[in-house]
Amino acid sequence: MELRAEIMTEADVMRSLARIAHEITERDHGAENIVLLGIRRRGLPLAKLIAAQIERFEGARVPVGFIDITRFRDDFRVPADEKEAELTHIPCDINGRCVVIVDDVIFTGRTARAAIEAVFAHGRPAMIQLAVLCDRGHRELPIRPDFVGKNIPTSRSERVSVTVPETDGEPLSVKLYAGDRSR
């Protein structure tokens, strides 16, 4: 795939995550009832960074966990023996709390829908919100994130790639690639 542009540098990503952290605490009237759940793989490091910003601004530590949405996907099937390999960690009781699902890129909305189902499989939160670093459009489901770092208009053939040190071994960044693989 051919690199078209670096959309966000590490500094840009950190500014967006700080803004998202402010927006979350403003909308939810503080941090005491919030739980952040990152969608495995890149959503978790972003959730941790948002939690660090909330702690810096509010002086309150927000629980951070992660959810594996594999068995809740509707666009591919997981073999029965792999369904038990679920990798989910929810650090506290989510019943009655505000759960903020965190992901790197929203595209069709199918991942977000699966994440909502995964959350409900573990409890009944008072509210579920969605925070994404990048919204690239092309929704197939009526899902819209509550908090967005950056809107990136794309064609279906382009790919938005978020790199995070924990997963990719590279600095935080967002890049746009030309090619036939979409994400």
VOGU-3710 file (C-alpha; in Angstrom, 3 decimals, decimal comma):
1> melraeimte> 0,000/0,000/0,000  1,136/3,477/-0,815  1,408/6,110/1,933  -0,724/9,111/1,002  -0,249/11,306/4,065  0,546/11,440/7,738  -2,728/12,810/9,097  -1,731/13,121/12,765  1,645/13,169/14,478  2,174/11,995/18,049
11> advmrslari> 1,632/15,564/19,301  -1,617/15,815/17,306  -2,860/12,502/18,727  -2,059/13,554/22,292  -3,894/16,879/21,827  -6,937/15,033/20,492  -6,902/12,559/23,374  -6,630/15,418/25,895  -9,648/17,084/24,268  -11,594/13,814/24,331
21> aheiterdhg> -10,752/13,406/28,043  -12,100/16,906/28,754  -15,251/16,229/26,721  -15,897/12,948/28,547  -15,640/14,513/32,002  -17,708/17,526/30,955  -20,513/15,411/29,510  -20,451/12,948/32,415  -20,116/15,615/35,137  -16,775/14,415/36,476
31> aenivllgir> -14,931/11,119/36,505  -16,407/9,197/39,444  -18,876/7,081/37,435  -16,777/6,483/34,288  -15,233/3,199/33,134  -13,092/3,159/29,984  -13,048/-0,046/27,928  -10,644/-0,202/24,997  -11,443/-2,467/22,082  -8,550/-4,907/21,765
41> rrglplakli> -5,776/-4,046/20,243  -5,332/-0,352/19,632  -8,319/0,848/21,660  -6,716/-0,257/24,932  -3,571/1,917/24,714  -5,746/4,869/23,677  -8,089/4,235/26,640  -5,064/4,242/28,978  -3,891/7,571/27,538  -7,359/9,091/27,966
51> aaqierfega> -7,490/7,809/31,557  -4,105/9,417/32,258  -5,418/12,727/30,931  -8,577/12,462/33,052  -6,449/11,753/36,124  -4,264/14,762/35,301  -7,270/17,082/34,855  -9,671/15,715/37,462  -7,328/14,138/40,001  -9,398/10,946/39,822
61> rvpvgfidit> -8,271/7,546/38,600  -10,686/6,039/36,079  -10,876/2,232/35,760  -9,565/1,000/32,409  -10,221/-2,406/30,911  -10,526/-4,009/27,526  -13,020/-6,028/25,564  -12,586/-8,588/22,846  -15,409/-8,278/20,332  -14,548/-11,302/18,189
71> rfrddfrvpa> -17,499/-13,490/19,167  -19,924/-10,574/18,770  -18,997/-9,726/15,156  -21,690/-10,125/12,508  -19,402/-9,855/9,493  -17,386/-13,021/10,081  -17,785/-16,202/12,059  -15,401/-17,568/14,654  -14,997/-21,354/14,858  -16,722/-22,773/17,960
81> dekeaelthi> -13,454/-23,857/19,584  -12,025/-20,327/19,321  -14,971/-18,605/21,017  -13,586/-19,458/24,436  -10,339/-17,630/23,675  -12,067/-14,355/24,548  -9,671/-11,735/25,883  -11,696/-9,379/28,033  -10,829/-7,650/31,276  -13,401/-5,423/32,954
91> pcdingrcvv> -11,792/-3,977/36,107  -14,968/-3,264/38,071  -18,722/-3,733/38,158  -20,143/-1,821/35,186  -23,770/-2,006/36,306  -25,165/1,507/36,619  -21,912/3,127/35,440  -21,056/5,162/32,352  -19,006/2,914/30,079  -16,950/4,648/27,412
101> ivddviftgr> -15,855/2,280/24,650  -12,583/3,449/23,068  -11,355/2,521/19,592  -8,836/3,827/17,109  -10,905/4,142/13,899  -14,622/3,931/13,205  -15,522/2,875/9,690  -18,656/0,806/9,012  -19,859/0,753/12,636  -19,790/-3,041/12,877
111> taraaieavf> -16,964/-3,085/15,434  -18,797/-0,529/17,602  -22,009/-2,582/17,427  -20,119/-5,709/18,468  -18,472/-3,790/21,319  -21,855/-2,655/22,625  -23,047/-6,273/22,634  -19,835/-7,336/24,416  -20,424/-4,734/27,134  -24,016/-5,904/27,681
121> ahgrpamiql> -22,731/-9,483/27,998  -20,896/-8,303/31,133  -23,488/-6,069/32,768  -26,047/-3,317/32,436  -24,395/0,095/32,403  -26,436/3,258/32,888  -24,981/4,572/29,633  -22,585/3,513/26,886  -20,616/6,131/24,987  -18,153/5,727/22,124
131> avlcdrghre> -14,831/7,561/21,801  -12,714/7,155/18,669  -9,487/8,751/17,583  -10,544/8,842/13,903  -13,894/8,791/12,135  -13,420/7,952/8,474  -17,092/7,757/7,506  -18,768/5,081/5,348  -21,113/3,824/8,083  -23,216/0,759/7,334
141> lpirpdfvgk> -25,055/0,953/10,664  -26,727/3,917/12,393  -23,884/4,406/14,887  -22,184/7,698/15,631  -19,352/8,209/18,126  -19,894/10,586/21,050  -16,269/11,750/21,048  -14,059/12,050/17,950  -10,415/13,062/17,769  -10,452/13,792/14,041
151> niptsrserv> -12,844/13,311/11,129  -10,949/12,012/8,101  -12,904/11,939/4,833  -11,770/8,858/2,900  -12,706/6,746/-0,052  -13,596/3,114/0,577  -10,344/2,039/-1,073  -8,170/4,057/1,303  -6,950/2,787/4,662  -6,516/4,759/7,871
161> svtvpetdge> -3,757/3,295/10,025  -3,206/4,218/13,673  0,094/3,179/15,222  0,646/2,905/18,968  3,939/1,962/20,654  2,475/-0,947/22,694  1,048/-2,700/19,642  3,183/-1,549/16,727  6,511/-0,550/18,259  6,196/2,838/16,548
171> plsvklyagd> 5,253/6,292/17,864  1,612/7,364/17,989  0,484/8,487/14,559  -2,339/8,332/12,047  -1,553/7,706/8,400  -3,652/7,451/5,260  -2,784/4,797/2,691  -4,015/4,188/-0,838  -4,879/0,619/-1,585  -7,588/-1,959/-1,648
181> rsr> -7,574/-2,882/2,062  -10,003/-0,840/4,134  -10,143/-0,388/7,864
//
